[in-house]
Amino acid sequence: MTTLNRSNLNHLMRSWLPGTVAVQVWLSQQGISPNLTNWYLKSGWLEAVGRGAYKRPGEVVTWSGGLYAIQQHLKKTIHVGARSALELMGRAHYVRLGAKGNFYFFGGKDETLPAWFKESTLWDVTVKYFRTTIFSNNNTGLIEEIVDGVPILISAVERAIMEALYLVPKYQGLDEAYLLMQGLSTMRPKVIQELLENCCSIKVKRLFMHLAEIHDLPCLGHFNTSNINFGKGKRVIAGGGVYHAKYQLALPKIREE
């Protein structure tokens, strides 16, 4: 190995956060060209995670290390959301959720998961990815959480429950959403206000307010609903059955309502 190549490698290892994936875009920013990357790969200084993505040799990298690269290296807004974010924060213990290992990711409508992430056999979770326009500002309501020693962006409680409501009824049961909401009495009114104003889903906004009122959550008295567009006309969810006139929602009967 030449002195220059060794210097580049030393710089790379100092800059590379342990437990994370490195993609070629970021490697190039560290002075590692694609040709040099291939040389390091053949020499055993790197191991491939997939096409254009790498890890340190022998290092255990989990899904959070892959998501870190998507967020920090590729600058995508893809993040853990809905009930999966609540689980990571320990806020989903009120209900029995789906099988352990299933995770919900959210991103913008034009953002795709890299092939190397989707095809990798390293992850111990099964990811369901949703490309949505649920919020006009896709960075609203995200927080940093340390998962397996790696800092990643996930939905804060307020955004996570709205994403869960977005998935009702196909991917999220209404009864579970009701129970999840019951355990979120400390939600921040200012964050909710911003999210509701930025939310593009009439269903989510109405359902959020309806469930919040059922549980009489403390945040209710702090909203300026005149700035929130609740749309017009009736919304039917999962066939309806019980009509709630205030928010024009036709819903199945919710258990424990």
Secondary structure, DSSP 8 states (H G I E B T S, - for coil): --HHHHHHHHHHHHHS-TT--EEHHHHHHTT--HHHHHHHHHTTS-EEEETTEEE-TT----HHHHHHIIIIIS----EE-HHHHHHHTT--TTS--S-TTEEEEEEETT----HHHHH-S--SSEEEEEEE-SBSSTTTTEEEEEETTEEEEEE-HHHHHHHHHHTTTTTS-HHHHHHHHHT-TT--HHHHHHHHHHB--HHHHHHHHHHHHHTT-GGGGG--GGGS---SS-EE-TT--EEETTTTEEE---TT-
